[in-house]
Amino acid sequence: MAQSQKYQTVEIPTAKLNNGASIPLLGLGTWKASADEVGAVVEQALRMGYRHIDEAAMYGNQEGVGRTFTKLFKEGVIKREDIWVTSKLHNRDHAADAVRPAIEKVLRELQIEQLDLFLMHWPVTGNKGDTIEPPIKETWQAMEKLVDEGLTRSIGISNFSIKKIEELLSYARIPPAVNQIEVHPFFRNQPNIDFCHSKGIHVTAYSPLGTPDSASIMKRHNDTPSLMQEPTVKKVADKLGKAPAQVLVRWGIQHGTSVIPKASSEPHLPSNLDVLNWELSKDDFKAISSIKFQARMVDGSMWLQAEGPYRTLDDLWNGEMGEEVKKEE
């Protein structure tokens, strides 16, 4: 049986969000995919059985995805209601009068009438000063109106610390359905996950493979260890006859999050998808969950400014840099 046929009928597990919607636990990330390549990758993914596509205005490649959606809808390969589509608000569009035009542009690029999930990409607006301007409250209240108007089914946040979520919950009329954050065995982010779950907020894990190629983007040192080469991960993968990437995707699902691995080429797609008919044993999961090295890969350093509002990583993450995870060891 051809691989595309094999995966067309796969049942991807879902999680129920606090608004009743169901998000597929395995999706396709599109960060760093060029506008030229992303359409072909998304098309192949949807033909194989992927049903969750993660996008963002900041990625600059949504038009390629939109052309693919329209093509496959017209061919009858898939229906719009069968796909979960997430996109994210650009940092520059946080003002109350900018939020609606921003999602309208996203919908035009993706060639759909409604998003399943619209996230505030970062708690960052690009302003200089001691406080965020416009305030997060202004942005969130504008996003709530998008739900009222039917432009998105759900709204959520991304890259929010526990403290920032608490502040948002203090005034939110519609609580965030999702917090999309960095999660992988080199940065388990457990306190944030536990807090979100306690508040009924689902967590989507981005960079589930550790984003080894983000060092230059994030201005990190290139000597950061590779999660794909980590001995514990490789040992489990060898024992199971799986690729390290498959073990990491499976770990993410068992860790209680949805995961959105990026596949920059079509050959990676079936490998990432082929994690649904097996599980990590309790011992293997614990071993991977006990890796001592903990560090953010996507640390947000590009948003720091001497003038504020974020002068240090502690300002941005409110102390959630991994040391709280190390205390568990």
N, C-alpha and C positions, 0 to 999 in steps of 0.2 A: 504494500500500500504506500502511495506517495506520502511524503511527510505533510504536505499541505492538506491532504485529505485526512490524515491521521489526527491533526489538531483541530480541524474545523468543528468537531463535535465535543471537544473537551469541556468539562464542567469546571470552571474556575470558581473556587469558593469565594464567598462574599462576607462582608461585615455590615451589620445594620447600624446606620448612623442615628444620631439623636433626633433627626427629623423624619425617620422612617425609610429613607433611601438606602439602597444596598450598593456598596462600593466593592468592585472586584479586588481581591487581595493581591493579584499579580497584574502589573501594568507595564507599559513601555514608556521609559523616560526618553525625552528628546533633547535634553540639554547638550549643547556643543555639537549637535547634528547640524550640518550645513543645510541651507534652504534647498540646495540641489539634491542632496542625498536623502533628506528626511522623508520625502513623499514615497519613494520606492520602499524604504524600510517599513514605514507605517502600512503601506499597502500589503506587503508580504506578511507583516504581523497580523493584520486583520484577517487575511485569508487563512492563516494558520490557526486562528482561534483566540488571539488576544482580544480583549474587550474593554481595555482601560488604557487610554492615551493621556499622558501627562504633558502639558504644554505651558508656555508662559510668554507674555508679551516681550519680555526681556530677551528671549532666545532668538528672536528675529527670524523665525522659520515657519510661522504658522500658516502662511499662504500655501506652502508646499503641502502641508497636512490637509488644508481645506480642499485643495484640488483632488487629493486622493479620496477624501470623504465623498465628494460629489460624484466622482467616477464610480466608486463602489456602490453608492446608493442607487445610481442610475442603472448599473448592471444587475442590481438585485442580489449582490453578494452578501450584503448585510443591511439592516435597517438602522436608522438613527437611534431608535429606542433600545437597540441592543448594545450600544457603545457608551461607556462612561468617559466623558471628556472633561478634563480639568484644565483650567488656565489660571494665570496669575496677573494681578495688577502690577503695572510698572511703578517703580519708586517715584517717578516724576508725576504720577497721576493721582496723588493722595488727596488733593483738594476736593471739597464737596462737589463743586461744579465740574470736576474733571473725571470723576469715577464713572458716571454713566456713559459719556462719550468713549471712555477707555474700553468698557466692555462691549460697546457697540462696534468698535474697531476690531476687537478680538473676534466677535461673531462674524463680521464681514470676512475677515481673513480665513477663519475656519469654515465659512460657508454653511453655518448652522444657525438655528433660531434661538437656541437656549443652551447654556452650559449646564453640566451636572454639578460642577463645583468651581467656584471662583475664590481664589486665595489672595490675601494680602501677602505679597512675595517676601517682603522684609519689613521690619519696623523701622524703616529708613525712608527719608524723603529727600535727602541731599542738601537740606538747609544747614546753615552754620549758626551756632548759638547753643545756649545751655539746655534748651528744650526742643522737642520735636515739633516742627511746624510744617504743615498743619498738624494738629494733634491727632493721635491715633483714634480718639473718640470721634472726631469729625469724619474721618475716613470710614470707620466702621459703620457709623449711622448711615452714610451714603451707600455703603454696600448692602445694608439691610433693606434699603429701598429697592435694590435690584431683585431681591427675592419677592418683595411685594408686587413688583411689576412683571415677574415671570421671566426675567432675562437670565436667571440662574436658579437652579433648584436648591442649591446649598451654597453657603459661604463659609470660609475658614481662614486660617492664618498659616504662615510658614516662617520658620526661624524665630519663633517666639519663645522666650524663657518663661519659666514658671511665674516669675514676678510680673512679667508683662501680660501673661494670660490672666492672672488674678486681677490686674487692673482693668483689663478689657471686660471680664465677667462682671465687674462691679456696676457697669452701665449698659451692658449688651441687652437689647430687647430680643435679639435672636442670637443665641450662643453659637460660637464656632462649631461646625460639625467635624472639622479636621484640623489638626496641626501637622503640617508636613515639615519634618526635621531630619537632620542627618542621623542615621542609625546604622551601625554595622558592628562586628565584634571588636574592632579597634576603637569604637566610640559607641558604647551601648546606650548611653543617654537615658539610663533607667529611671532616674528621679523624674525627668520630664514625662516619660511615658506613663509612669505610675500616677503622676498628678493628673495628666490628661484623662486617663481612664477613670479616675475617681470623680471627674467632672462630666463624664459622658462624652468626651471628645476623642474621636478616633485618631490614631497616629498613622501617617504614611511615612515610610522610611525612604529618604532619598540617599543616593550614593551607597547602596547596600553592598557593593563590591569594594568599598573603601576609596573610590575615586583616586587611584594611584597617579593619574595624569594631571591632577589639578594643582600640583606644586607650583608651577610657573604662574598659573592664574592667581593663586592665593598668596604668592610671594613666600611660599614655604621653602625650607631647605630640601634639596633633592635627595637627602639621605634618609628621609622618612621610610620606615620599613613598608614592604608591600604586603597587604593583607592576603593577596592571592598566593604569595609564597610563604605565608606563615606556617611553621611546621605542624601545628595542631590541625589547622584547616587541611593541609595537604595529606596528613595522616588519615583523617576521617574520609577525605575524598578517595584516597587510594583503597581504603578498606571497603568502601561502598561501590567502587568502580564508577565514580562520578567525577566530574570536573570540579575544581575548587569553586568556580563561580556558581555551580549548581548547589553546592553545599551552603554557600553564603546566602543565596536566594531562599533556600529551604529554611535556613536558620532564621531569616527575617520573618517569614510567615509564622513559624512556630514561636517567635518572640512576641507575637501579638500585634503585629503591624501589617499593613499592606506594604508592598515593595514595588519600586518602579526602576528596575535596572535599565540602564541605557544600552541599546544594541546599535553600535555604529555601522554594522554591516549585517546583511541578511543571514549569513551563516551562523551568527550568534543567537538568532531568534529562537530556533527550536530547542537549543540547549537551555536557555533561560526558562522556557515554557515547560520543559520536561522535569518538573519538580513536584508534580501534583499527585503522583501515585505511589509515593514513598515518604517516609519520615526519618528524621534523625532520632536515634535512640536517646533515652534519658541521659545516659552517660556521655554520649557524643555531644549532645546539646549543652550539657553542663561544662564539658571540657572547652568547647568553643566560647562559652559564656564566661569563662574564667581566665581568658587571655589577659595578661597583666598590662600590656601596653595600651594606653588610652589617650587619645588625642583627637581633637577636631581636625578634619582635613579641610573642610570648607569653613574656615574660621571667621570669615567676615571682615578680615583686616582691611579689605579695600574700602570699607565704609568709615574707617577711623579718620578723624580730623582733629588737628590741634585746637580748633575753635569750638569743637563739640558739634552735636550733642554726645557723640560717642568718641571719647578721647582714647579709651583703652578697650581691650577685649572684655574686661570685666564690666565696663559700662554697657556694652552690647549684650552680653550673655548673663549678666548678673551673677557671675561666679560659676556658671555651669560650663566649665572647661575640661572636666574629666576627673578632677581631684576627688569629687564626691563619689565617683565610681570606684576609684582606687581604694577608698576606705572600706569597701565591702570585701576586698581580697583577704 
